[in-house]
């Protein structure tokens, strides 16, 4: 994906200034920055290998796996 050049960035900034007004720009960009930080925080939490959701599913499968093996042993010995 091509990176916008300086002329494109200036044009985008002028359009944003016309839409929101020069006085509101710090507020708008502050909100955008907070949103980006929150998104990065949540996406890094989702990618951790030891998160609680995956550990719960691992324990559930470990608890269920021995049960069928025991019932199969009981049916073979009878």
ZIDA-V851985 format. One line per field, one symbol per residue. ss: DSSP state (H for helix, E for strand, - for the rest). phi: phi as a letter, one per 30 degrees, with the letter a starting at -180 (. if undefined). A space follows every 10 residues. Layout:
ss->???
phi->???
This chain:
ss->-----HHHHH HHHHHHHHHH -HHHHHHHHH HHHHHHHHHH HHHHHHH--- -HHHHHHHHH HHHHHHHHHH HHHHHHH-
phi->.ddddddddd dddddddddc iddceedddd dddddddddd dddddddddc dddddddddd dddddddddd dddddddd
